[in-house]
Amino acid sequence: MPGLGALAGAQAAQPAVRRSLRTRLLLLALLPLGVVLPLLLAVLAWWGGDYFERLLVTKVHSDLAVAHGYFDRVSDSVGRSLAALAESERLARVLRLAPAQRDRAIAALLASTRGEQRLDFLHFVTVDRKFRQKPRPAIASALAGGPLTSTEIFTPEELASLAPDLARRAETPLIATANARPDRRASENRGLVIHAAAPVRDASGNIAGVLEGGVLLNKNLDFIDRLNAIVYPEGALPFGSAGTATLFLGDVRVATNVRLFAGERAIGTRVSQSVHDSVLGHGKVWLDRAFVVSDWYVSAYEPLKNGAGERIGMLYVGFLEAPFSDAGRRVFAGIVFLFVLVMLVAAVLAVVWARRVFRPVERMHAAMHAIERGDAHARVGVLGELGSEDELGIVAAHFDRLLDQLQAQTDALKRWGDSLDGKVTERTTELEQAVTNLKAAQSQLVKNEKLAAIGQLTAGVAHEINNPIAVIQGNLEVLRALLGPQAEPVEPEIKLIHEQVHRIRLIVTKLLQFARPHDYAGYLEPVNAPQLVQDSLLLVRHLLKKGHIAIEQQLDSSRQILCNRSEVQQVIINLLVNAIEAMPQGGLLKLAAEDWDEADMPVGLRLSVSDSGPGIPAKDLERLFQPFFTAKKPGGNGLGLWVSKTLIERYGGRLTAASPPGQGACFTVWLRCEPIE
C-alpha cells in the first residue's frame, strides 16, 4: 500500500512521550495497584507504628507495676521486721531487766537485729523522750499505738543523729547533663529513707517506747540492682535493648543503674523539666519516651509520697528506645521493598499483555503524525498487516477510508486556497503600510504638542523670573554704592548673591533650551567629583545648619568627567535640597562617589545622595521623574527631578532612585567620563 515506508519511518521516529494512550492504558492497569498498595502501606505504617508505641508503653507500664510492687514489698518487709521485734519476747525480756543491764542488752539486741534485717539504723525511743519538732508520721503513728512504714526525706542533721555514716553516704554531688532540669545547687545532702516505727508495750499493755528503724536509699546499689534484675531479668528485652531503674529524691537520681559517658552510674544527675513538671508538679504517672542522661528511653515515672502525702521523689523504670526504633524501621523497609517488587512485576506483566492492544493504536497515531508532517499518503494498513482482527483493527480500516476521503477534499480546498492567498497577501501588505504611517504620524503629533507646551511654559517662566532678577541685581549695585567702604565686611555675601543671581539666569536659559534642544551648545570642561560635591555643599550650608543635619562623605572616585560644571552642580544641589527637606527634624545625609565600570572597563562614576527620611512610597517611584509630578511638597512644582534627569541624559548618563522600606531614599547620578553625542 502507498506510504507504508513513510509510515514505518514515522513510527520509528515517534517520541515515546507522545504515546499518551499507552501511558493511560498502563495507568489504568496499574492505578488500582499503585494507589491501593501505597494506601495500605501508609495505613499499615501508621497503625503499626501507633500500635507498636502503645505496646511499648504497655510494656513499660507493667514494668513500673512490678517495680512498685517490689518497692512496697521491701517497705513492708522493713515494717514487719520492726513490728515483729517490737512484739517479740526477746525484747520484752530485755525490757524487764534492771536499768543498769537493760541499756547494754537493748543495744546488743538492736545491733544483731539490724545486721540480720539489713537495716541502716534501728533505735529504741522511750515515750518520755522530748521531740524538738513534730515527730515524723511513723513515730506519731507508733506513739498512737499503730505501726507505720513510710518513705521520708531526712536532713543531714537527722541522718547524722541516726547513724554516723548516713550523712556521708547521702552526700551526692550534682552532675550537669544534656536536657536536665537546671539546678543551682552543687550537691544533694538529704537522704531518701524507708522509715518504719512500731510501738513497744510493757507487761501492762501500755506503750513503753517506740522501735524506730529504716533503710537509706541514697546510693543503695544492692536495692536498685535487685529491683532492676526483677523488672528486667536476663533476656527480657528483645533487639538488644537494656532496662534501667532509678530512685529519685526530688528530681535528683540518688540510686540508679543508668550509666554516664565514662561507664559510671549517673548518681547526681537530674530529670528533664517536662518530666519534673508532670510527675512532681502535677502528680501524674509519666508513660512516654523521655531523654535519660544521654539517650532516649521508653520511660515510666511515678511519684513517691511521704507519710503526709507529699510528693518527695520518683520511682523510674525504662528501656532503650533505639533498638526498637531500628527494628521498626527494618520491618518498614522490608515492607517497602516487597511493595516495590510487586509493583515492578505487575508493571512488566501489564506491558507484556497490553502490547497487542497498543500496536493498532500506535499505528494510527504514527499515521496521523506522518500526515501532520506532510505525508498525505500515509495510512494505517489492512487488517492482516496489523495482525489484529478485533474492534481496534476494524477501527483502523475505517480510519484509512476516512483519510482517503479527506485527502480528496484537501486537494480541492488547496486549489481554492492558492488563489485566495495571493489576494490576502496583497491586502495585508497595504494594511501594514497604512498602520505604520498612522503610528508615525501619531508619534510626531504627540512630540510636537509636548514641545509646544514646554516652550510656552519655559518662555513664561523665563519672562517672570528675569524681571525680579534684574530688580535684585540693580538693588545690589545701589546697596554697594550707598554703603561704600562699609560694605567690605559683607562683600563675600554680596558676591555670593551676585553669583546665585547669575546662576538663576543660567537655569532660566537651560529651561529655554529644553524647548529648543537642537540649539543647545554648552561649554564642557573636566570636573572632579569631590570638588563638585564640596562646592555644592557650600551653597546649601545654610540649610544644613538650620536643619541640624549630619553629613557622611565617602568620595572614593578620583576620575574626572567632561561636562558643563554648572549643569551638573545644578543637579547635585537639587538632590541635596530634596534630601534636606525630607529630614525636617534632622538626620544623616550621606554622599558617595565611586567608579562606574562595565565588563572590567572604566565607564564613568556614580554620585549618590542618601537621606534618613521616611522614604518614597513604591507607587510614587514609578512617576518620580515625570514632569509636574510632586509628592505634595509645599512650594514644589514637580520639575526639579525631571529637569535633572534630562540634563544627565544629555551626557549619556542616567538618574535613578531607590527607597528600601525604612531606610530613607537614595538618588544615584551615573555620569560618563565623556558624553555620548
DOBA-920379 format. One record per residue (C-alpha): x, y, z. Coordinates in steps of 0.1 Angstrom, whole numbers, padded with zeros to 4 digits, always signed. Layout:
<sites>
XYZ ...
</sites>
This chain:
<sites>
+0000+0000+0000 +0013+0035-0008 +0030+0053+0021 +0039+0023+0042 +0077+0031+0041 +0070+0066+0054 +0046+0052+0080 +0073+0029+0093 +0098+0057+0094 +0073+0080+0113 +0066+0052+0137 +0103+0046+0144 +0110+0084+0149 +0079+0089+0171 +0089+0101+0207 +0079+0078+0235 +0064+0108+0252 +0037+0112+0226 +0023+0077+0232 -0003+0090+0256 -0028+0062+0251 -0001+0036+0261 +0005+0056+0292 -0031+0058+0300 -0038+0021+0295 -0008+0013+0317 -0020+0037+0343 -0055+0021+0340 -0040-0013+0347 -0015-0002+0374 -0035+0025+0391 -0055+0002+0414 -0023-0015+0424 -0004+0018+0426 -0030+0035+0447 -0043+0007+0469 -0009-0007+0479 +0006+0027+0489 -0026+0035+0509 -0024+0001+0526 +0013+0007+0532 +0006+0041+0547 -0022+0027+0569 +0000-0002+0579 +0028+0022+0588 +0006+0045+0608 -0014+0018+0625 +0017-0004+0631 +0037+0024+0644 +0010+0036+0667 +0003+0000+0679 +0040-0006+0684 +0043+0025+0705 +0012+0015+0726 +0028-0019+0731 +0060-0003+0743 +0040+0020+0767 +0020-0010+0779 +0053-0029+0785 +0069-0001+0805 +0036+0004+0824 +0037-0033+0835 +0074-0029+0844 +0065+0001+0866 +0039-0020+0883 +0064-0047+0890 +0089-0021+0904 +0062-0005+0925 +0053-0039+0939 +0089-0047+0948 +0094-0013+0964 +0062-0018+0985 +0074-0053+0994 +0107-0040+1007 +0089-0013+1026 +0065-0038+1041 +0094-0061+1050 +0111-0033+1069 +0079-0025+1088 +0071-0062+1095 +0106-0068+1109 +0103-0039+1133 +0067-0049+1143 +0079-0085+1149 +0108-0073+1170 +0086-0049+1190 +0061-0077+1199 +0088-0103+1204 +0095-0120+1238 +0133-0113+1234 +0127-0075+1236 +0101-0080+1264 +0127-0099+1285 +0153-0072+1279 +0129-0045+1290 +0123-0064+1322 +0160-0063+1332 +0174-0038+1357 +0182-0004+1342 +0219-0009+1345 +0218-0041+1324 +0189-0031+1302 +0206-0004+1281 +0235-0027+1271 +0211-0056+1263 +0189-0034+1242 +0219-0021+1222 +0232-0056+1216 +0197-0069+1205 +0192-0039+1182 +0227-0043+1167 +0221-0080+1159 +0187-0074+1145 +0199-0045+1123 +0225-0068+1108 +0200-0097+1103 +0174-0074+1086 +0200-0053+1068 +0187-0021+1083 +0208+0011+1082 +0196+0022+1116 +0175+0008+1145 +0167+0027+1177 +0145+0023+1207 +0129+0055+1218 +0112+0058+1252 +0078+0075+1254 +0092+0101+1278 +0116+0115+1251 +0110+0151+1242 +0110+0157+1205 +0124+0190+1194 +0099+0192+1165 +0068+0174+1153 +0076+0137+1151 +0075+0120+1117 +0043+0102+1106 +0058+0067+1115 +0068+0079+1150 +0035+0096+1156 +0016+0065+1145 +0036+0043+1168 +0031+0066+1197 -0007+0064+1190 -0004+0026+1191 -0001+0015+1155 +0030+0006+1134 +0036+0025+1102 +0061+0024+1074 +0066+0054+1050 +0092+0069+1027 +0106+0101+1041 +0133+0128+1034 +0158+0132+1062 +0180+0163+1067 +0218+0158+1071 +0215+0165+1108 +0188+0139+1112 +0208+0114+1093 +0239+0121+1115 +0218+0116+1146 +0205+0082+1134 +0239+0068+1123 +0274+0085+1120 +0280+0074+1084 +0245+0080+1069 +0250+0117+1062 +0283+0109+1044 +0266+0082+1023 +0237+0106+1014 +0261+0134+1002 +0257+0134+0963 +0274+0159+0940 +0251+0172+0913 +0262+0165+0877 +0250+0185+0848 +0238+0166+0817 +0220+0174+0785 +0183+0182+0787 +0184+0181+0825 +0164+0205+0847 +0186+0234+0858 +0196+0235+0895 +0219+0260+0912 +0229+0236+0940 +0263+0219+0939 +0252+0188+0958 +0222+0169+0974 +0229+0161+1010 +0194+0150+1021 +0185+0113+1024 +0157+0093+1010 +0148+0068+1037 +0123+0039+1041 +0113+0048+1077 +0094+0024+1100 +0082+0026+1136 +0063+0002+1159 +0050+0006+1194 +0066-0014+1222 +0043-0023+1251 +0051-0033+1287 +0036-0062+1306 +0005-0040+1314 -0002-0033+1278 +0009+0003+1280 +0033+0019+1254 +0067+0018+1269 +0085+0032+1238 +0089+0031+1201 +0111+0010+1179 +0124+0031+1150 +0144+0018+1120 +0149+0021+1083 +0170+0019+1052 +0188+0047+1034 +0181+0045+0997 +0208+0070+0986 +0235+0050+0967 +0218+0018+0978 +0231-0001+0948 +0221-0036+0961 +0185-0024+0963 +0184-0008+0929 +0202-0036+0911 +0179-0062+0927 +0149-0041+0916 +0163-0039+0880 +0170-0076+0880 +0134-0084+0890 +0119-0060+0864 +0143-0068+0836 +0158-0102+0840 +0183-0116+0815 +0167-0118+0780 +0135-0100+0790 +0141-0073+0763 +0145-0081+0726 +0166-0064+0699 +0195-0058+0724 +0177-0032+0744 +0187-0026+0780 +0164-0019+0810 +0172+0006+0838 +0157+0015+0872 +0162+0046+0893 +0151+0062+0926 +0148+0100+0927 +0150+0123+0957 +0130+0152+0942 +0144+0153+0907 +0179+0140+0916 +0190+0104+0909 +0202+0090+0942 +0202+0053+0932 +0203+0041+0896 +0219+0017+0872 +0218+0042+0844 +0254+0048+0832 +0272+0080+0824 +0296+0085+0795 +0325+0070+0813 +0306+0039+0825 +0299+0052+0860 +0264+0053+0875 +0245+0085+0868 +0240+0093+0905 +0237+0130+0910 +0221+0137+0875 +0187+0152+0873 +0155+0146+0853 +0142+0167+0825 +0120+0197+0831 +0090+0182+0814 +0091+0150+0835 +0096+0171+0867 +0065+0193+0859 +0043+0163+0851 +0053+0139+0879 +0064+0161+0908 +0044+0192+0898 +0011+0176+0889 +0014+0141+0905 +0008+0123+0872 +0024+0090+0861 +0046+0095+0831 +0043+0068+0804 +0061+0081+0773 +0096+0084+0758 +0120+0106+0777 +0156+0117+0775 +0176+0099+0802 +0211+0113+0808 +0224+0107+0773 +0198+0087+0753 +0161+0083+0747 +0143+0057+0767 +0107+0043+0768 +0101+0055+0804 +0077+0053+0832 +0079+0076+0863 +0056+0076+0893 +0057+0100+0923 +0069+0087+0957 +0049+0102+0986 +0058+0105+1022 +0036+0097+1052 +0019+0131+1049 +0010+0125+1012 +0036+0150+0998 +0055+0141+0966 +0091+0138+0976 +0107+0118+0948 +0101+0094+0919 +0104+0057+0910 +0115+0051+0874 +0119+0021+0851 +0126+0022+0814 +0145+0007+0785 +0164+0020+0754 +0141+0031+0726 +0167+0030+0698 +0168-0008+0693 +0130-0009+0690 +0130+0020+0666 +0157+0004+0645 +0137-0029+0644 +0106-0010+0633 +0125+0008+0605 +0139-0025+0593 +0104-0040+0592 +0091-0010+0573 +0119-0011+0549 +0112-0048+0542 +0075-0040+0535 +0085-0011+0512 +0109-0035+0493 +0081-0061+0489 +0058-0033+0477 +0083-0021+0451 +0089-0057+0439 +0052-0063+0435 +0048-0031+0415 +0077-0039+0392 +0063-0074+0385 +0028-0061+0379 +0042-0034+0355 +0061-0059+0335 +0031-0082+0331 +0009-0052+0322 +0032-0041+0295 +0036-0076+0280 -0002-0084+0280 -0012-0049+0268 +0012-0049+0238 -0014-0064+0215 -0038-0035+0224 -0011-0009+0219 +0000-0019+0184 -0031-0008+0164 -0033+0025+0183 +0004+0032+0178 +0000+0026+0140 -0030+0051+0139 -0010+0076+0159 +0020+0072+0136 -0002+0077+0105 -0016+0109+0120 +0019+0121+0129 +0032+0114+0093 +0002+0133+0078 +0009+0163+0101 +0045+0163+0087 +0032+0165+0051 +0030+0128+0040 -0006+0129+0027 -0004+0092+0016 +0004+0077+0050 -0022+0050+0061 -0026+0026+0090 -0027-0006+0070 -0050-0036+0063 -0062-0060+0090 -0037-0087+0080 -0007-0063+0083 -0017-0053+0118 -0022-0088+0129 -0053-0076+0148 -0089-0086+0138 -0106-0072+0169 -0125-0039+0173 -0093-0018+0171 -0084-0034+0138 -0118-0026+0123 -0115+0010+0135 -0081+0012+0118 -0096+0001+0085 -0124+0028+0088 -0097+0053+0096 -0079+0046+0064 -0111+0051+0043 -0117+0084+0061 -0082+0095+0053 -0088+0088+0016 -0119+0109+0016 -0102+0137+0035 -0073+0137+0011 -0096+0142-0019 -0113+0171-0002 -0080+0186+0009 -0067+0187-0027 -0098+0206-0038 -0096+0231-0010 -0059+0236-0017 -0066+0248-0052 -0091+0274-0038 -0067+0284-0011 -0039+0291-0035 -0060+0317-0054 -0071+0334-0021 -0036+0336-0007 -0024+0360-0033 -0052+0384-0027 -0049+0382+0011 -0011+0389+0009 -0017+0419-0013 -0043+0434+0010 -0022+0426+0041 +0008+0445+0028 -0013+0476+0020 -0028+0475+0056 +0005+0471+0073 +0019+0501+0054 -0011+0522+0064 -0008+0512+0101 +0029+0521+0100 +0022+0556+0085 -0005+0562+0111 +0017+0553+0141 +0045+0576+0128 +0021+0605+0124 +0006+0600+0159 +0041+0599+0175 +0052+0630+0157 +0020+0648+0167 +0024+0639+0204 +0060+0650+0203 +0051+0684+0187 +0024+0690+0213 +0048+0683+0242 +0075+0706+0228 +0049+0733+0222 +0037+0730+0258 +0072+0731+0272 +0081+0761+0250 +0051+0781+0262 +0059+0771+0298 +0096+0779+0297 +0090+0812+0279 +0066+0823+0305 +0089+0812+0334 +0119+0830+0318 +0099+0862+0314 +0085+0861+0350 +0119+0853+0366 +0141+0876+0346 +0122+0907+0358 +0127+0902+0396 +0163+0891+0389 +0170+0924+0372 +0155+0942+0402 +0176+0922+0427 +0208+0928+0407 +0201+0965+0403 +0194+0970+0440 +0225+0951+0450 +0245+0977+0429 +0227+1005+0446 +0233+0989+0480 +0270+0986+0473 +0272+1022+0461 +0253+1035+0492 +0273+1016+0517 +0307+1023+0501 +0336+1012+0524 +0311+0999+0549 +0301+0971+0525 +0335+0955+0528 +0326+0932+0558 +0297+0917+0538 +0315+0918+0505 +0317+0879+0503 +0279+0876+0509 +0272+0903+0482 +0295+0884+0458 +0277+0851+0466 +0243+0868+0459 +0256+0880+0426 +0268+0845+0417 +0235+0830+0426 +0216+0856+0406 +0239+0847+0377 +0231+0810+0383 +0194+0817+0382 +0198+0833+0348 +0217+0802+0337 +0189+0780+0349 +0163+0801+0331 +0185+0798+0300 +0186+0760+0304 +0148+0759+0307 +0146+0777+0274 +0170+0752+0259 +0146+0724+0266 +0121+0739+0242 +0149+0742+0216 +0171+0712+0222 +0188+0715+0188 +0201+0750+0197 +0219+0736+0228 +0256+0742+0228 +0272+0740+0263 +0308+0746+0274 +0324+0713+0286 +0353+0711+0310 +0369+0683+0331 +0352+0682+0365 +0365+0664+0397 +0337+0647+0417 +0349+0655+0452 +0354+0692+0443 +0319+0693+0427 +0304+0678+0459 +0322+0703+0482 +0311+0733+0461 +0275+0721+0462 +0276+0716+0500 +0289+0752+0503 +0259+0765+0486 +0234+0747+0508 +0253+0751+0541 +0226+0775+0555 +0200+0747+0550 +0222+0721+0567 +0228+0743+0598 +0192+0752+0600 +0180+0715+0598 +0206+0700+0622 +0217+0675+0596 +0249+0655+0599 +0270+0647+0568 +0288+0615+0560 +0310+0615+0529 +0327+0586+0511 +0342+0601+0479 +0363+0572+0466 +0364+0581+0429 +0393+0602+0415 +0380+0601+0379 +0372+0633+0360 +0341+0638+0339 +0337+0660+0309 +0306+0681+0314 +0292+0716+0319 +0300+0722+0356 +0271+0745+0363 +0246+0720+0349 +0259+0690+0369 +0262+0713+0400 +0225+0723+0395 +0216+0685+0396 +0236+0678+0428 +0222+0709+0446 +0186+0699+0436 +0192+0664+0451 +0208+0679+0482 +0178+0703+0488 +0153+0674+0483 +0172+0653+0508 +0174+0681+0534 +0136+0688+0530 +0130+0651+0536 +0145+0654+0571 +0127+0683+0588 +0136+0670+0622 +0173+0664+0614 +0191+0633+0603 +0220+0619+0584 +0230+0630+0548 +0253+0605+0530 +0273+0615+0499 +0293+0589+0480 +0313+0588+0448 +0327+0556+0433 +0339+0543+0399 +0315+0531+0373 +0329+0501+0354 +0313+0477+0330 +0330+0445+0317 +0361+0455+0336 +0363+0487+0315 +0361+0522+0331 +0328+0540+0320 +0325+0569+0345 +0315+0574+0380 +0284+0572+0403 +0274+0600+0427 +0248+0591+0453 +0228+0613+0477 +0211+0594+0505 +0189+0606+0534 +0175+0591+0565 +0140+0604+0560 +0107+0585+0557 +0115+0573+0521 +0094+0573+0490 +0063+0552+0486 +0066+0525+0460 +0036+0539+0440 +0054+0572+0437 +0088+0558+0425 +0073+0550+0390 +0062+0586+0384 +0090+0603+0403 +0108+0617+0371 +0076+0627+0353 +0072+0665+0347 +0048+0683+0371 +0047+0653+0395 +0051+0663+0431 +0046+0644+0464 +0025+0673+0478 +0057+0692+0488 +0049+0728+0498 +0062+0752+0471 +0071+0723+0447 +0062+0724+0410 +0073+0689+0400 +0100+0700+0376 +0132+0696+0396 +0138+0659+0391 +0125+0660+0356 +0150+0687+0346 +0178+0670+0365 +0171+0637+0347 +0170+0654+0313 +0204+0672+0320 +0221+0640+0329 +0207+0621+0300 +0222+0647+0276 +0256+0634+0286 +0246+0598+0280 +0242+0591+0318 +0211+0584+0339 +0195+0593+0372 +0180+0566+0393 +0161+0565+0427 +0157+0537+0453 +0139+0537+0486 +0142+0505+0506 +0115+0502+0533 +0125+0521+0565 +0159+0532+0551 +0151+0567+0535 +0157+0575+0499 +0189+0573+0477 +0193+0591+0443 +0222+0580+0421 +0237+0600+0393 +0255+0579+0366 +0279+0601+0346 +0302+0590+0318 +0338+0602+0316 +0330+0616+0281 +0294+0624+0270 +0278+0605+0242 +0267+0626+0212 
</sites>
